[in-house]
Amino acid sequence: MSFVKNVGFTFVTRIAITALSLVSSIVVAQQLGPDGKGIFAVLGVITGIAVQLGILGLNSANTHFAAKDPSTTKSLNTNTLLISLFVGGFIAGVLILILYISPETLGKNIPPLLLCLTIATIPLLIFAQLIQNILVGRGLIKTYNIVLLCNQIFVTVGTIVLLTAFGFGITSLVILTTIAVATTSLVFGRISFKEYGIAKVLDNKLLKESFTYGFKLYLNQFFYFLILRSDLYILNFYHGTNATGIYSVATQYADLLFMVSSTIALLLLPKMSKKISNKIEVSNQVTRISTAIFAGSILISLVIFKPLVAHLFGIAFIEANTAIQYLYIGIFLLSVETIMSMYIVGTFVPWKLSLGWALAAVINIVLNIIIIPNYGAIGAAITSSIAYTFIFFYVLVLYKVTTRSNLREIFIIQINDKKTLWKIVMMRQ
């Protein structure tokens, strides 16, 4: 399947997944209100940060090595399983200890039972994240998408049944999520182990190479996630679950807009990892076309977001519209940055990129602590856009230097882009 077809298939699948996720989110909002939605959002932040800590950059390394040298797949499977068990188990143990000593440190006004159930999924989430990147690297894009789609169908149907039909509360929703995570992890693992096998022992040499490649990326991804989600955690700490639930609608819509860039980036990385001619031209073309798509999506969002929130989530969540206005410019710039970064990541991973994300994360967290206590969700949106803008210009400078491209080559659409893009990036798997 060609790169263009992979992008199209994955994008359509992600639209379906996002639509189903939106249905779940609407049901949660309508049945549990801002407080319930806020609790669920904070639990997501906790697991998200834990997973970002636990993957150690091996997700990108798995994709890179599976695409670059398919013979390593069996060893990648073994390394992934062992790392998930030991690192994931360690992180879960630390969080349980923190929960025992100071429950409110993890989540203010969140029941300990929900925190325990959430923490239990961490090793499984790490495994699922790492193993699915192996499948992407080996080109099993269709399989990867189908599993994720089936998982979301299960979660969405379960959410509707539990909250609407039976009138259960948030505890049932967390249990449902735990079951979904376990099932998806097992399915991904079975597919990869059955297709490519599993080595009998840990491959230390490959693991070292994976860490060497992935560690700098690991820092980038960890700081990236902190920028995306630390505001929700800090907002909950100062303003409670109600304000967090309302703001989570804005961040969820931002995730929807980010879906386009993340889809393209996911499938562009294996291509940038391979030795192909005209790599810079391919990267520039994808960046140009993606930039136009991102701009269009923002313009449409300016018109549709407020009525969508009022109609789907209810008046209780209408303040999310004010917050999203301050996020749009940051969303656009971060989406473009994501595409440019794939050339840098796929070709080499300079420490300068990690430094940029570290600086952006520090700026974001410091501003969150200063601004959110007084300005709430609007302050969270402003600080996020500031951090997104900083990393965009930082990466733009790095990209221009490494590719020796000018701004016109990077951003201005050319007449023959569509035709040339098809010819250059079409590649048999």
LUMLUMMAR-210273 format. One line per field, with one value per residue (C-alpha): residue in one letter; residue number from 0; x, y, z. Coordinates in steps of 0.02 Angstrom, whole numbers, always signed. Example, Ala and Ser with C-alpha at 12.3 -4.5 7.8 and 13.67 -1.06 7.14 Angstrom:
2
rest [a	s]
nr [0	1]
X [+615	+684]
Y [-225	-53]
Z [+390	+357]
This chain:
429
rest [m	s	f	v	k	n	v	g	f	t	f	v	t	r	i	a	i	t	a	l	s	l	v	s	s	i	v	v	a	q	q	l	g	p	d	g	k	g	i	f	a	v	l	g	v	i	t	g	i	a	v	q	l	g	i	l	g	l	n	s	a	n	t	h	f	a	a	k	d	p	s	t	t	k	s	l	n	t	n	t	l	l	i	s	l	f	v	g	g	f	i	a	g	v	l	i	l	i	l	y	i	s	p	e	t	l	g	k	n	i	p	p	l	l	l	c	l	t	i	a	t	i	p	l	l	i	f	a	q	l	i	q	n	i	l	v	g	r	g	l	i	k	t	y	n	i	v	l	l	c	n	q	i	f	v	t	v	g	t	i	v	l	l	t	a	f	g	f	g	i	t	s	l	v	i	l	t	t	i	a	v	a	t	t	s	l	v	f	g	r	i	s	f	k	e	y	g	i	a	k	v	l	d	n	k	l	l	k	e	s	f	t	y	g	f	k	l	y	l	n	q	f	f	y	f	l	i	l	r	s	d	l	y	i	l	n	f	y	h	g	t	n	a	t	g	i	y	s	v	a	t	q	y	a	d	l	l	f	m	v	s	s	t	i	a	l	l	l	l	p	k	m	s	k	k	i	s	n	k	i	e	v	s	n	q	v	t	r	i	s	t	a	i	f	a	g	s	i	l	i	s	l	v	i	f	k	p	l	v	a	h	l	f	g	i	a	f	i	e	a	n	t	a	i	q	y	l	y	i	g	i	f	l	l	s	v	e	t	i	m	s	m	y	i	v	g	t	f	v	p	w	k	l	s	l	g	w	a	l	a	a	v	i	n	i	v	l	n	i	i	i	i	p	n	y	g	a	i	g	a	a	i	t	s	s	i	a	y	t	f	i	f	f	y	v	l	v	l	y	k	v	t	t	r	s	n	l	r	e	i	f	i	i	q	i	n	d	k	k	t	l	w	k	i	v	m	m	r	q]
nr [0	1	2	3	4	5	6	7	8	9	10	11	12	13	14	15	16	17	18	19	20	21	22	23	24	25	26	27	28	29	30	31	32	33	34	35	36	37	38	39	40	41	42	43	44	45	46	47	48	49	50	51	52	53	54	55	56	57	58	59	60	61	62	63	64	65	66	67	68	69	70	71	72	73	74	75	76	77	78	79	80	81	82	83	84	85	86	87	88	89	90	91	92	93	94	95	96	97	98	99	100	101	102	103	104	105	106	107	108	109	110	111	112	113	114	115	116	117	118	119	120	121	122	123	124	125	126	127	128	129	130	131	132	133	134	135	136	137	138	139	140	141	142	143	144	145	146	147	148	149	150	151	152	153	154	155	156	157	158	159	160	161	162	163	164	165	166	167	168	169	170	171	172	173	174	175	176	177	178	179	180	181	182	183	184	185	186	187	188	189	190	191	192	193	194	195	196	197	198	199	200	201	202	203	204	205	206	207	208	209	210	211	212	213	214	215	216	217	218	219	220	221	222	223	224	225	226	227	228	229	230	231	232	233	234	235	236	237	238	239	240	241	242	243	244	245	246	247	248	249	250	251	252	253	254	255	256	257	258	259	260	261	262	263	264	265	266	267	268	269	270	271	272	273	274	275	276	277	278	279	280	281	282	283	284	285	286	287	288	289	290	291	292	293	294	295	296	297	298	299	300	301	302	303	304	305	306	307	308	309	310	311	312	313	314	315	316	317	318	319	320	321	322	323	324	325	326	327	328	329	330	331	332	333	334	335	336	337	338	339	340	341	342	343	344	345	346	347	348	349	350	351	352	353	354	355	356	357	358	359	360	361	362	363	364	365	366	367	368	369	370	371	372	373	374	375	376	377	378	379	380	381	382	383	384	385	386	387	388	389	390	391	392	393	394	395	396	397	398	399	400	401	402	403	404	405	406	407	408	409	410	411	412	413	414	415	416	417	418	419	420	421	422	423	424	425	426	427	428]
X [+0	+71	+109	-36	-157	-91	-120	-294	-342	-271	-351	-523	-503	-451	-601	-711	-619	-631	-816	-846	-739	-840	-1000	-926	-871	-1044	-1127	-1006	-1036	-1225	-1238	-1100	-1085	-926	-867	-876	-795	-659	-620	-606	-493	-375	-364	-314	-177	-107	-98	-34	+112	+151	+153	+261	+384	+379	+400	+578	+574	+560	+397	+485	+636	+522	+450	+621	+708	+560	+556	+743	+789	+638	+750	+752	+564	+571	+694	+593	+442	+539	+617	+447	+365	+501	+517	+328	+320	+467	+461	+271	+261	+388	+295	+130	+209	+277	+107	+21	+146	+110	-76	-53	+51	-40	-197	-231	-59	-118	-291	-388	-565	-540	-591	-441	-528	-531	-348	-302	-397	-314	-139	-165	-177	-6	+99	-33	-40	+150	+149	+9	+97	+263	+197	+84	+232	+317	+166	+171	+356	+322	+185	+34	-61	-229	-216	-158	-307	-436	-384	-393	-562	-634	-570	-656	-819	-815	-782	-916	-1052	-1004	-1012	-1185	-1251	-1175	-1215	-1375	-1462	-1414	-1378	-1212	-1081	-901	-834	-914	-835	-660	-686	-742	-586	-476	-553	-531	-347	-313	-402	-315	-144	-174	-235	-87	+33	-44	-36	+146	+205	+113	+168	+350	+388	+471	+653	+694	+806	+824	+927	+1043	+1131	+968	+899	+1052	+1034	+850	+887	+1023	+902	+748	+810	+821	+651	+591	+632	+543	+387	+384	+401	+272	+146	+181	+144	-18	-84	+0	-125	-269	-183	-138	-311	-390	-273	-323	-501	-570	-651	-791	-675	-565	-714	-764	-586	-566	-695	-580	-426	-523	-568	-385	-340	-463	-371	-203	-265	-225	-43	-16	-85	+30	+178	+148	+160	+294	+419	+453	+480	+601	+694	+728	+862	+762	+810	+735	+696	+702	+585	+461	+466	+443	+296	+207	+236	+166	+9	-17	-1	-143	-251	-217	-260	-425	-471	-442	-550	-692	-674	-696	-872	-932	-857	-976	-1139	-1070	-1029	-1198	-1293	-1192	-1124	-1247	-1242	-1143	-991	-1011	-862	-750	-778	-687	-538	-523	-510	-343	-285	-312	-150	-50	-141	-101	+83	+109	+27	+148	+294	+246	+267	+433	+500	+480	+623	+736	+681	+690	+861	+946	+894	+998	+1005	+954	+778	+767	+829	+692	+556	+631	+629	+450	+395	+479	+400	+230	+234	+301	+169	+34	+80	+83	-70	-194	-232	-299	-363	-418	-454	-419	-249	-216	-258	-146	+4	-17	-19	+137	+229	+167	+224	+396	+428	+364	+492	+628	+598	+576	+751	+821	+729	+788	+968	+965	+870	+939	+763	+689	+518	+439	+497	+430	+261	+200	+90	+154	+46	+116	+119	-20	+45	+227	+185	+95	+243	+377	+298	+208	+308	+267	+270]
Y [+0	+171	+311	+412	+265	+230	+410	+405	+240	+291	+462	+389	+265	+401	+506	+357	+331	+516	+519	+370	+450	+609	+511	+436	+608	+681	+540	+563	+752	+734	+596	+644	+833	+940	+859	+682	+733	+824	+669	+563	+693	+698	+507	+517	+641	+527	+375	+480	+550	+377	+299	+438	+406	+218	+200	+272	+326	+147	+178	+280	+165	+14	+96	+150	-18	-123	-18	-6	-187	-307	-449	-363	-382	-541	-462	-302	-404	-481	-317	-233	-366	-362	-173	-154	-277	-210	-24	-17	-116	-3	+156	+82	+34	+210	+286	+168	+222	+405	+369	+286	+430	+579	+537	+717	+731	+622	+693	+815	+755	+591	+428	+314	+164	+252	+298	+117	+49	+178	+142	-44	-12	+71	-84	-136	+38	+42	-129	-80	+81	-4	-158	-60	+43	-117	-157	+17	-3	-168	-90	-175	-11	-91	-212	-73	+36	-102	-152	+28	+52	-106	-49	+119	+37	-71	+80	+188	+55	+9	+192	+215	+55	+82	+267	+287	+120	+65	+234	+180	+307	+346	+190	+80	+189	+168	-21	-24	+72	-49	-198	-112	-75	-256	-326	-211	-249	-436	-421	-315	-433	-589	-515	-463	-621	-736	-643	-614	-727	-688	-709	-817	-689	-501	-428	-313	-246	-199	-128	-17	+41	+74	+178	+273	+314	+337	+429	+599	+568	+510	+679	+766	+659	+674	+863	+869	+776	+888	+1040	+961	+897	+979	+1122	+1002	+934	+1107	+1174	+1032	+1067	+1251	+1255	+1079	+949	+1063	+1188	+1045	+958	+1114	+1148	+965	+994	+1126	+1014	+867	+971	+1024	+839	+819	+953	+876	+711	+767	+808	+656	+540	+610	+610	+430	+369	+493	+436	+263	+344	+471	+328	+240	+284	+364	+497	+671	+652	+841	+872	+745	+824	+1000	+947	+859	+1012	+1131	+1032	+996	+1180	+1223	+1084	+1143	+1323	+1268	+1163	+1311	+1427	+1301	+1277	+1463	+1447	+1278	+1251	+1356	+1290	+1113	+1128	+1206	+1073	+918	+950	+1077	+1254	+1197	+1177	+1335	+1421	+1300	+1411	+1556	+1446	+1371	+1544	+1566	+1393	+1405	+1492	+1371	+1220	+1276	+1308	+1147	+1046	+1117	+1088	+905	+877	+968	+869	+703	+743	+784	+632	+511	+569	+606	+663	+812	+860	+1034	+970	+895	+1059	+1153	+1042	+1053	+1243	+1243	+1128	+1235	+1392	+1308	+1237	+1397	+1502	+1376	+1392	+1582	+1613	+1470	+1509	+1680	+1653	+1472	+1388	+1544	+1557	+1374	+1404	+1557	+1471	+1322	+1433	+1524	+1359	+1294	+1455	+1445	+1266	+1303	+1440	+1340	+1189	+1299	+1369	+1194	+1127	+1269	+1241	+1051	+1049	+1214	+1257	+1430	+1481	+1475	+1296	+1246	+1334	+1404	+1284	+1249	+1209	+1036	+985	+856	+770	+774	+716	+564	+517	+541	+463	+315	+165	-19	-90]
Z [+0	-49	+71	+4	+23	+198	+248	+174	+256	+424	+415	+377	+518	+638	+587	+631	+796	+837	+795	+910	+1045	+1027	+1053	+1212	+1271	+1240	+1336	+1481	+1481	+1474	+1604	+1725	+1698	+1704	+1866	+1798	+1636	+1734	+1838	+1682	+1600	+1749	+1752	+1570	+1611	+1747	+1634	+1490	+1588	+1659	+1486	+1415	+1556	+1532	+1344	+1357	+1175	+1116	+1022	+887	+895	+864	+709	+650	+668	+608	+449	+426	+466	+471	+535	+706	+731	+834	+955	+959	+1015	+1160	+1214	+1209	+1318	+1452	+1458	+1475	+1620	+1720	+1684	+1684	+1845	+1928	+1880	+1939	+2105	+2131	+2096	+2217	+2349	+2314	+2323	+2493	+2564	+2486	+2383	+2329	+2249	+2105	+2086	+2193	+2231	+2138	+2227	+2268	+2187	+2019	+2037	+2077	+1926	+1814	+1880	+1848	+1661	+1646	+1601	+1474	+1397	+1380	+1296	+1175	+1129	+1094	+1003	+886	+829	+773	+665	+589	+551	+464	+360	+440	+433	+396	+543	+659	+612	+623	+800	+860	+777	+857	+1026	+1010	+954	+1111	+1223	+1142	+1146	+1323	+1378	+1305	+1383	+1555	+1577	+1477	+1481	+1657	+1736	+1812	+1866	+1827	+1915	+1783	+1648	+1721	+1734	+1551	+1500	+1596	+1506	+1337	+1371	+1422	+1269	+1145	+1220	+1204	+1025	+969	+1056	+979	+804	+816	+906	+786	+630	+673	+822	+987	+1036	+1185	+1270	+1282	+1139	+1236	+1081	+995	+1157	+1175	+995	+1025	+1179	+1086	+945	+1052	+1206	+1125	+1047	+1217	+1290	+1147	+1168	+1356	+1352	+1210	+1317	+1467	+1361	+1298	+1464	+1615	+1605	+1640	+1795	+1862	+1820	+1920	+2066	+2077	+2010	+2032	+1920	+1858	+1773	+1712	+1634	+1538	+1478	+1427	+1290	+1214	+1228	+1156	+1004	+991	+988	+845	+746	+792	+721	+544	+582	+691	+556	+423	+542	+596	+417	+362	+495	+421	+251	+323	+409	+244	+118	-21	-146	-138	+48	+75	-72	-4	+168	+99	-9	+133	+242	+112	+80	+265	+309	+190	+264	+442	+399	+322	+474	+591	+485	+485	+673	+704	+636	+699	+872	+980	+907	+914	+1099	+1141	+1045	+1089	+1264	+1332	+1397	+1550	+1435	+1329	+1414	+1319	+1167	+1249	+1292	+1117	+1038	+1126	+1071	+883	+835	+942	+870	+692	+727	+825	+685	+557	+676	+693	+506	+495	+642	+550	+432	+579	+679	+532	+473	+637	+810	+868	+1050	+995	+960	+1135	+1208	+1116	+1187	+1361	+1352	+1287	+1428	+1561	+1488	+1485	+1662	+1740	+1652	+1702	+1885	+1874	+1765	+1793	+1978	+1927	+1750	+1749	+1582	+1479	+1561	+1521	+1338	+1327	+1405	+1289	+1134	+1194	+1214	+1044	+959	+1039	+982	+807	+776	+861	+748	+595	+617	+644	+492	+379	+433	+409	+244	+176	+118	+110	+176	+3	-24	+146	+155	-12	-112	-288	-438	-466	-282	-290	-447	-391	-215	-285	-396	-263	-109	-188	-128	-121	+54]
